[in-house]
């Protein structure tokens, strides 16, 4: 039976990436040595790192004056790395869910945190609007896509203080005006590589804003100066990230990824809005995530939830159960997810309605 991978992360990757990784595990770049045991100081892996940086800049049209690094620790490590480097007095945060709150918690260890707005009052089912970012903040941090709650910010807005964004789950899914941001970080396991590496895009002038002595491994200046090679980097996921970026380019680039994301999400949301039994958890279409489509049974049909999960399992729909903290259902629709899987999900929703 065909399996349809809707897991939120680690998540689906292109077949191209799998195939190239298998080849490299057996024999990396004609060296006769596996990628899993190649020296990160070898010229062959140096080439991978250089290509990964160059491809990131190309796909996202990153302007001059920015550096790209690949570091370990996951995006959660960035929750404290950012304030460790840049929070001198006060930082501003937009509270849109679980992951932003993780960043807020860590930042409070280093200074004052101003939560400029929050959607907690409605279980993070919307993106706050019309808030004011204090101009005396050292930076303003947002999470562009909330995997657990299913909301997304797709606007690259102007900000009078350095703007920082966690783009872990929607990186490469739409064109981004990188010039609006002082720093972007993205844990790979959502949309472009296996777990184990985090991409950081940083404006070079932001490195001049480091406010205190910082341990070497979380000092952005060191990582940029050493081209992510201060210590052994996550070799395998960086290679996989490069292969995924090659696939994105060969498939039409980030603009094509956006077109596909719109097509996938529009089809699922249209069925959820129509279906008698289900509701999207995010009512406002402009706030709905294209990457993580969260939905639930309507209140009067809550007792049927287990029945739909059983049907999903029978149809090979993997990872449909919602995050343990919110319940319901979640269909993560990342770049590599084919329309065949979307059609299978929509058919399951329709067939469940007919059967009940």
C-alpha positions as CSV (number, residue, x, y, z in Angstrom):
1,X,0.0,0.0,0.0
2,X,1.2,3.5,-0.9
3,X,2.3,5.5,2.2
4,X,1.5,9.2,2.3
5,X,3.9,11.1,4.6
6,X,2.1,13.9,6.5
7,X,4.5,13.9,9.5
8,X,5.5,17.3,10.8
9,X,9.1,16.5,11.2
10,X,11.4,14.8,10.5
11,X,9.3,15.0,7.4
12,X,9.1,14.0,3.7
13,X,12.0,14.8,1.4
14,X,12.3,14.5,-2.4
15,X,13.1,11.1,-3.9
16,X,16.1,12.8,-5.5
17,X,17.5,13.5,-2.0
18,X,17.0,10.0,-0.9
19,X,18.7,8.6,-4.0
20,X,21.7,10.9,-3.8
21,X,22.2,10.3,-0.1
22,X,22.2,6.5,-0.7
23,X,24.8,6.9,-3.4
24,X,27.0,9.1,-1.2
25,X,26.7,6.7,1.8
26,X,28.1,4.0,-0.4
27,X,30.7,6.1,-2.2
28,X,31.0,9.8,-1.6
29,X,32.1,11.8,-4.6
30,X,34.2,9.0,-6.1
31,X,36.4,8.8,-3.0
32,X,35.6,5.2,-2.3
33,X,34.7,6.3,1.3
34,X,31.2,6.7,2.7
35,X,29.8,10.1,3.3
36,X,29.1,8.9,6.8
37,X,32.8,8.6,7.5
38,X,34.4,11.2,5.3
39,X,36.6,13.9,6.9
40,X,34.8,17.3,7.1
41,X,38.2,18.7,6.2
42,X,38.4,16.9,2.9
43,X,38.3,18.9,-0.3
44,X,35.2,16.9,-1.3
45,X,33.2,18.0,1.7
46,X,34.6,21.6,1.5
47,X,32.9,21.7,-1.9
48,X,29.6,20.5,-0.4
49,X,29.7,23.2,2.2
50,X,30.5,25.9,-0.4
51,X,27.8,24.7,-2.7
52,X,25.2,24.6,0.1
53,X,26.0,28.2,1.0
54,X,25.9,29.3,-2.6
55,X,22.7,27.4,-3.4
56,X,20.9,29.0,-0.3
57,X,21.9,32.4,-1.5
58,X,20.7,31.7,-5.0
59,X,17.4,30.1,-4.2
60,X,16.4,32.9,-1.7
61,X,18.0,35.7,-3.7
62,X,20.0,36.7,-0.7
63,X,21.6,40.2,-1.2
64,X,25.2,41.1,-0.6
65,X,26.1,41.7,3.0
66,X,24.7,38.4,4.4
67,X,26.4,35.2,5.5
68,X,25.0,31.6,5.6
69,X,26.1,29.1,8.2
70,X,25.0,25.5,9.0
71,X,25.2,24.6,12.7
72,X,24.0,21.8,15.0
73,X,21.6,21.9,17.9
74,X,18.3,22.4,16.1
75,X,16.3,25.6,15.9
76,X,15.7,25.3,19.6
77,X,19.3,26.1,20.2
78,X,18.8,29.4,18.4
79,X,16.2,30.3,21.0
80,X,19.0,31.1,23.4
81,X,21.8,31.8,20.9
82,X,19.9,34.9,19.6
83,X,19.5,36.6,23.0
84,X,22.9,35.4,24.1
85,X,24.4,37.4,21.2
86,X,22.1,40.3,20.9
87,X,19.9,40.9,23.9
88,X,21.5,43.7,25.9
89,X,18.5,45.4,27.5
90,X,15.1,44.4,26.0
91,X,13.9,42.2,23.2
92,X,10.5,42.1,21.5
93,X,8.6,38.9,20.6
94,X,5.4,38.0,18.9
95,X,3.7,35.2,20.7
96,X,1.9,33.0,18.2
97,X,2.4,29.6,19.7
98,X,4.5,26.9,21.3
99,X,7.8,27.6,19.5
100,X,7.7,31.4,20.0
101,X,7.0,30.8,23.7
102,X,10.1,28.6,23.7
103,X,12.1,31.6,22.4
104,X,10.5,33.9,24.9
105,X,11.4,31.6,27.8
106,X,15.0,31.5,26.8
107,X,15.3,35.2,26.2
108,X,14.1,36.0,29.7
109,X,17.4,34.6,31.0
110,X,19.2,37.5,29.4
111,X,17.1,40.5,29.8
112,X,13.6,42.1,29.6
113,X,11.2,40.6,27.1
114,X,8.3,42.6,25.6
115,X,5.6,40.4,24.2
116,X,4.1,42.9,21.7
117,X,1.0,40.8,21.0
118,X,-0.3,37.3,21.6
119,X,-2.9,35.0,20.2
120,X,-3.0,32.8,23.3
121,X,-6.5,34.1,24.1
122,X,-7.9,32.0,21.3
123,X,-5.6,29.0,21.5
124,X,-3.2,30.5,19.0
125,X,-5.7,30.2,16.2
126,X,-4.8,33.5,14.6
127,X,-1.9,35.9,13.8
128,X,-2.1,39.1,15.8
129,X,-2.3,42.3,13.8
130,X,-1.9,46.1,14.5
131,X,0.7,45.7,17.3
132,X,3.6,48.1,17.9
133,X,7.2,47.1,18.2
134,X,9.1,49.2,20.7
135,X,11.9,51.1,18.9
136,X,14.2,50.7,21.9
137,X,14.2,46.9,21.5
138,X,17.4,45.2,20.6
139,X,15.5,43.0,18.1
140,X,12.1,41.7,17.3
141,X,11.6,37.9,16.8
142,X,8.8,36.1,15.1
143,X,8.0,32.6,14.0
144,X,6.8,32.6,10.4
145,X,5.1,29.3,10.6
146,X,3.7,27.6,13.6
147,X,3.7,23.8,13.0
148,X,1.7,22.9,16.1
149,X,-1.1,25.5,15.8
150,X,-1.2,25.8,12.0
151,X,-0.8,29.5,11.5
152,X,1.6,31.3,9.1
153,X,3.0,34.8,8.5
154,X,3.8,35.3,4.8
155,X,4.5,39.0,4.9
156,X,8.1,40.3,5.0
157,X,7.4,43.6,6.8
158,X,9.5,46.6,7.5
159,X,10.7,46.9,11.1
160,X,12.6,49.7,12.8
161,X,14.7,47.3,14.9
162,X,16.5,44.2,13.7
163,X,13.9,41.6,12.6
164,X,14.6,37.9,13.4
165,X,12.5,35.0,12.1
166,X,12.3,31.3,12.9
167,X,11.5,29.9,9.4
168,X,12.1,26.3,10.3
169,X,8.9,24.9,8.7
170,X,8.3,27.1,5.7
171,X,11.8,27.9,4.5
172,X,12.0,27.5,0.6
173,X,8.2,27.4,0.4
174,X,7.9,31.0,-0.8
175,X,10.1,33.8,-2.0
176,X,11.5,35.8,1.0
177,X,12.7,39.4,1.0
178,X,15.8,38.6,3.0
179,X,16.8,42.2,3.1
180,X,14.0,42.8,5.7
181,X,15.7,40.5,8.2
182,X,18.7,40.8,10.4
183,X,18.7,37.0,11.0
184,X,16.7,34.0,9.8
185,X,17.1,30.5,11.2
186,X,15.6,27.2,10.1
187,X,15.8,23.8,11.6
188,X,16.3,21.5,8.6
189,X,14.0,18.6,9.6
190,X,10.8,20.3,8.6
191,X,11.3,21.1,4.9
192,X,14.8,20.5,3.5
193,X,17.0,17.9,5.3
194,X,17.1,15.3,8.0
195,X,17.3,16.5,11.6
196,X,20.7,17.5,12.9
197,X,21.5,20.8,11.2
198,X,20.1,24.4,11.3
199,X,20.6,27.0,8.7
200,X,21.3,30.5,9.8
201,X,21.2,33.5,7.4
202,X,22.6,36.6,9.1
203,X,23.2,40.2,8.0
204,X,26.9,40.8,8.4
205,X,26.4,44.1,10.2
206,X,24.3,42.4,12.8
207,X,27.5,40.6,14.0
208,X,28.7,44.0,15.2
209,X,25.8,44.1,17.7
210,X,27.0,41.2,19.9
211,X,26.6,42.6,23.4
212,X,28.5,40.2,25.7
213,X,31.2,37.5,25.7
214,X,29.7,34.5,24.1
215,X,30.8,30.8,24.3
216,X,32.5,29.9,21.1
217,X,30.0,27.4,19.8
218,X,27.1,29.9,20.0
219,X,29.1,32.9,18.8
220,X,27.8,33.8,15.4
221,X,31.0,35.7,14.6
222,X,33.1,32.5,15.1
223,X,30.8,30.4,13.0
224,X,30.7,32.9,10.1
225,X,34.5,33.4,10.2
226,X,35.1,29.6,10.2
227,X,32.5,28.9,7.5
228,X,30.6,26.6,9.9
229,X,33.8,24.6,10.3
230,X,35.0,25.6,13.8
231,X,34.2,22.0,14.9
232,X,32.9,19.0,13.0
233,X,29.6,20.2,11.3
234,X,26.6,17.9,10.7
235,X,28.1,16.4,7.5
236,X,25.3,14.1,6.4
237,X,22.3,16.5,6.9
238,X,24.3,19.3,5.2
239,X,24.8,17.1,2.1
240,X,21.1,16.2,2.2
241,X,20.2,19.8,2.4
242,X,22.3,20.6,-0.7
243,X,20.6,17.8,-2.6
244,X,17.1,19.1,-1.6
245,X,18.1,22.6,-2.7
246,X,19.2,21.2,-6.0
247,X,15.9,19.5,-6.4
248,X,14.1,22.8,-5.6
249,X,16.1,24.6,-8.3
250,X,15.5,21.8,-10.9
251,X,11.8,21.9,-10.1
252,X,11.4,25.5,-10.9
253,X,12.8,27.3,-7.8
254,X,11.1,28.8,-4.7
255,X,8.4,30.5,-6.8
256,X,7.3,27.1,-8.1
257,X,7.4,25.7,-4.5
258,X,5.0,28.5,-3.5
259,X,2.7,27.7,-6.4
260,X,2.6,24.0,-5.4
261,X,2.1,25.0,-1.7
262,X,-0.9,27.1,-2.6
263,X,-2.4,24.4,-4.8
264,X,-2.0,21.7,-2.1
265,X,-3.3,23.8,0.8
266,X,-6.2,25.3,-1.2
267,X,-7.5,21.9,-2.1
268,X,-7.4,20.6,1.5
269,X,-8.8,23.7,3.1
270,X,-11.6,23.8,0.5
271,X,-12.7,20.3,1.5
272,X,-12.4,21.0,5.2
273,X,-14.6,24.1,4.8
274,X,-17.1,22.1,2.9
275,X,-17.1,18.9,4.9
276,X,-19.9,18.3,7.4
277,X,-17.6,16.7,10.0
278,X,-14.4,18.8,10.1
279,X,-13.3,22.3,10.8
280,X,-9.9,23.9,10.2
281,X,-8.6,25.1,13.6
282,X,-7.6,28.5,12.0
283,X,-10.8,30.3,10.9
284,X,-9.2,33.2,9.0
285,X,-7.9,32.0,5.6
286,X,-5.1,34.6,5.5
287,X,-3.7,33.2,8.8
288,X,-3.8,29.5,7.7
289,X,-0.5,27.7,7.3
290,X,0.2,26.2,3.9
291,X,2.7,23.8,5.5
292,X,0.8,22.5,8.5
293,X,-2.9,22.1,8.0
294,X,-4.5,21.6,11.4
295,X,-8.1,20.6,11.7
296,X,-10.6,18.9,14.1
297,X,-13.9,17.3,14.4
298,X,-16.8,19.6,14.8
299,X,-17.9,19.5,18.5
300,X,-21.0,17.5,17.8
301,X,-18.9,14.7,16.2
302,X,-16.0,14.5,18.6
303,X,-16.8,10.8,19.3
304,X,-15.9,10.0,15.7
305,X,-12.3,11.2,15.9
306,X,-10.9,7.7,16.5
307,X,-12.8,6.4,13.5
308,X,-11.2,8.9,11.2
309,X,-7.7,8.1,12.5
310,X,-8.5,4.4,11.8
311,X,-9.5,5.3,8.2
312,X,-6.4,7.3,7.7
313,X,-4.3,4.4,8.8
314,X,-6.1,2.1,6.4
315,X,-5.5,4.5,3.6
316,X,-1.8,4.9,4.4
317,X,-2.1,8.5,5.6
318,X,0.8,8.6,8.0
319,X,1.3,11.3,10.7
320,X,-2.2,12.7,10.6
321,X,-2.8,12.8,14.3
322,X,-2.5,16.3,15.7
323,X,0.3,17.4,18.1
324,X,-0.2,15.9,21.6
325,X,-0.6,19.4,23.1
326,X,-3.6,20.4,20.9
327,X,-5.2,17.2,19.7
328,X,-7.3,16.9,16.5
329,X,-5.5,16.3,13.2
330,X,-2.6,17.8,11.3
331,X,-1.6,17.3,7.7
332,X,1.9,18.6,7.1
333,X,2.3,19.5,3.4
334,X,5.9,20.3,2.8
335,X,7.6,21.0,-0.5
336,X,8.2,17.3,-1.4
337,X,4.7,16.1,-0.7
338,X,3.1,15.1,-4.1
339,X,-0.4,16.0,-5.1
340,X,-1.2,12.3,-5.1
341,X,-1.0,12.4,-1.3
342,X,-3.2,15.5,-1.1
343,X,-5.8,13.7,-3.3
344,X,-5.6,10.7,-1.0
345,X,-6.3,12.9,2.0
346,X,-9.2,14.7,0.4
347,X,-10.7,11.4,-0.7
348,X,-10.5,10.1,2.9
349,X,-12.2,13.2,4.2
350,X,-15.0,12.8,1.6
351,X,-15.4,9.0,2.1
352,X,-15.6,9.5,5.9
353,X,-18.4,11.9,5.4
354,X,-20.3,9.5,3.1
355,X,-19.8,6.6,5.5
356,X,-21.1,8.5,8.5
